[in-house]
């Protein structure tokens, strides 16, 4: 991943370069408990850059569930939150495109207790690097086109299960 200094020098002139002019998006996928978040944190540390953001895919759960179905199915473990249909990939693609264009994006806030998106959002402005982290980060072809680096984290399933139950 080649990076460009945020300040370009031509003789004595200097020009500011906004973060989105050199925005890189890293996708990290792997099973639950495989170490995706740990890998993302190590990347943040090693980059040592300002404006690096980890975007966790669980914030874009689609959650088309009605209140009645949500209450029944999620509390009885009848809804698969790890399948592609649980995610709003259209919103994710639009969010990544907006950030690449220097626009701000409103990131949904998801409540695991309520199994629903909350009315409030978190505003995100274009950083230098976005690390998209989630089990299906490499699933959608439109997302893959936007990624500069793709990482799949693999771990023994016994280790993954052990991490999930901690």
Backbone torsions as a table, in degrees:
resi	resn	phi	psi	omega
1	UNK	NA	110.0	179.6
2	UNK	-82.0	136.4	177.6
3	UNK	-119.3	154.5	-178.7
4	UNK	-115.8	136.6	178.7
5	UNK	-59.5	141.9	179.5
6	UNK	-69.2	-12.3	177.3
7	UNK	-121.3	120.8	178.0
8	UNK	-97.7	139.6	-178.3
9	UNK	-118.3	126.3	175.8
10	UNK	-129.6	97.4	-174.0
11	UNK	68.3	-120.8	179.9
12	UNK	-99.3	-4.4	-179.5
13	UNK	-83.5	143.1	174.0
14	UNK	-128.7	142.1	-179.4
15	UNK	-129.1	132.3	177.1
16	UNK	-74.0	138.3	175.7
17	UNK	-116.6	117.7	-179.6
18	UNK	-66.8	154.6	-175.7
19	UNK	-53.3	-39.4	-174.7
20	UNK	-69.4	-14.4	176.2
21	UNK	-68.1	-21.7	179.4
22	UNK	-130.0	32.4	-177.3
23	UNK	-68.2	127.2	174.2
24	UNK	-113.7	140.9	178.1
25	UNK	-120.1	125.1	179.4
26	UNK	-109.9	126.4	176.7
27	UNK	-102.4	130.2	178.3
28	UNK	-124.4	118.9	179.1
29	UNK	-123.7	165.7	178.3
30	UNK	159.3	168.2	-177.6
31	UNK	-68.2	165.3	177.7
32	UNK	-61.6	128.9	179.7
33	UNK	84.7	7.9	-177.0
34	UNK	-79.3	-19.8	179.8
35	UNK	113.6	18.4	-179.0
36	UNK	-57.1	-47.3	-178.3
37	UNK	-64.9	-40.0	177.9
38	UNK	-63.0	-41.6	177.6
39	UNK	-64.0	-43.7	179.2
40	UNK	-60.1	-43.5	179.7
41	UNK	-64.2	-38.5	177.7
42	UNK	-66.0	-37.2	176.9
43	UNK	-64.1	-44.6	178.4
44	UNK	-57.1	-47.0	-179.7
45	UNK	-62.4	-43.8	-174.9
46	UNK	-73.8	-28.5	178.4
47	UNK	-68.3	-38.4	179.4
48	UNK	51.0	46.5	179.6
49	UNK	-118.1	153.5	170.2
50	UNK	-76.2	157.7	173.1
51	UNK	62.2	53.7	171.0
52	UNK	-111.0	128.9	-174.2
53	UNK	-124.5	135.7	170.8
54	UNK	-98.4	118.8	178.0
55	UNK	-103.8	110.9	-176.3
56	UNK	-88.7	126.1	-173.2
57	UNK	-64.1	-23.0	-179.2
58	UNK	-61.7	-17.6	177.9
59	UNK	-70.1	-15.4	-178.2
60	UNK	-109.9	26.7	171.3
61	UNK	-53.0	136.9	-177.1
62	UNK	-70.0	-50.7	175.9
63	UNK	51.2	61.1	174.4
64	UNK	-79.6	8.9	-172.7
65	UNK	-68.3	136.1	172.1
66	UNK	-71.3	161.3	-178.8
67	UNK	-59.6	-43.4	-179.3
68	UNK	-64.5	-47.9	-179.5
69	UNK	-65.6	-39.3	179.5
70	UNK	-59.6	-46.0	-178.4
71	UNK	-63.4	-44.5	-177.7
72	UNK	-72.3	-52.4	-169.3
73	UNK	-75.7	-41.0	-176.0
74	UNK	-73.9	-37.7	179.9
75	UNK	-75.3	-18.5	176.1
76	UNK	-102.1	11.5	-179.2
77	UNK	55.9	41.4	-179.6
78	UNK	-100.5	-1.2	179.7
79	UNK	-117.3	131.4	-178.2
80	UNK	-89.8	101.1	-179.5
81	UNK	-78.7	-3.7	180.0
82	UNK	-101.7	6.2	178.4
83	UNK	-93.6	155.7	-178.4
84	UNK	-57.3	-31.3	-179.3
85	UNK	-66.3	-15.7	-179.6
86	UNK	-79.2	-12.1	-175.2
87	UNK	-107.7	146.6	176.1
88	UNK	-94.1	79.0	-177.2
89	UNK	-64.9	-31.1	176.9
90	UNK	-59.8	-44.6	179.1
91	UNK	-66.1	-38.6	179.2
92	UNK	-63.4	-46.3	179.7
93	UNK	-60.7	-45.7	-179.8
94	UNK	-63.4	-39.6	178.2
95	UNK	-61.4	-47.4	-179.5
96	UNK	-64.6	-40.2	177.6
97	UNK	-64.2	-43.9	179.0
98	UNK	-59.8	-44.8	-179.2
99	UNK	-65.9	-36.9	177.1
100	UNK	-65.5	-26.5	179.3
101	UNK	-90.7	3.9	178.6
102	UNK	83.8	9.1	178.1
103	UNK	-86.2	157.3	174.1
104	UNK	-80.3	156.6	177.9
105	UNK	-130.9	142.8	176.2
106	UNK	-100.1	111.4	-176.4
107	UNK	-89.0	126.5	179.9
108	UNK	-62.0	152.2	173.5
109	UNK	-107.4	124.2	-176.8
110	UNK	-108.1	135.0	178.3
111	UNK	-103.2	116.3	176.3
112	UNK	-70.6	-27.7	179.4
113	UNK	-69.4	-40.0	-177.8
114	UNK	-95.7	-11.4	-176.7
115	UNK	57.8	38.2	-178.8
116	UNK	-148.0	156.9	168.6
117	UNK	-69.0	147.1	177.7
118	UNK	-93.6	159.9	-178.9
119	UNK	-66.6	-29.2	-179.2
120	UNK	-79.8	157.7	176.5
121	UNK	-131.6	167.4	173.8
122	UNK	-110.6	126.4	-179.3
123	UNK	-82.6	132.0	179.5
124	UNK	-124.7	128.9	175.1
125	UNK	-102.0	155.1	-174.6
126	UNK	-56.1	120.1	176.7
127	UNK	-94.0	-176.5	173.3
128	UNK	-76.1	-39.0	-177.5
129	UNK	-137.3	135.3	170.7
130	UNK	-113.4	130.1	172.8
131	UNK	-108.0	109.5	178.3
132	UNK	-89.1	115.8	-173.1
133	UNK	-121.5	124.5	177.3
134	UNK	176.4	161.3	-176.2
135	UNK	-62.5	-27.5	-178.8
136	UNK	-113.9	26.7	-178.9
137	UNK	-62.2	-23.6	-178.9
138	UNK	-109.1	19.6	-174.1
139	UNK	-84.9	-49.3	-172.0
140	UNK	-83.4	127.2	-178.9
141	UNK	-60.3	-30.8	178.7
142	UNK	-67.9	-37.0	177.3
143	UNK	-68.9	-43.7	180.0
144	UNK	-55.5	-38.5	178.9
145	UNK	-63.6	-28.6	-177.5
146	UNK	-87.3	-13.9	-176.6
147	UNK	-82.8	137.7	175.4
148	UNK	-90.9	-30.5	179.2
149	UNK	-136.0	137.6	179.5
150	UNK	-123.2	126.8	-178.2
151	UNK	-127.9	131.5	172.6
152	UNK	-114.4	122.1	-178.7
153	UNK	-96.3	125.8	-178.4
154	UNK	-120.6	137.7	176.8
155	UNK	-145.0	156.1	177.1
156	UNK	-58.2	138.0	-176.4
157	UNK	-61.5	-29.8	176.1
158	UNK	-64.7	-39.7	177.8
159	UNK	-66.2	-44.2	179.2
160	UNK	-59.2	-46.0	180.0
161	UNK	-62.9	-41.8	178.2
162	UNK	-61.7	-40.2	178.2
163	UNK	-67.5	-36.8	180.0
164	UNK	-67.4	-33.2	-176.3
165	UNK	-87.8	-1.7	179.0
166	UNK	-72.9	NA	NA
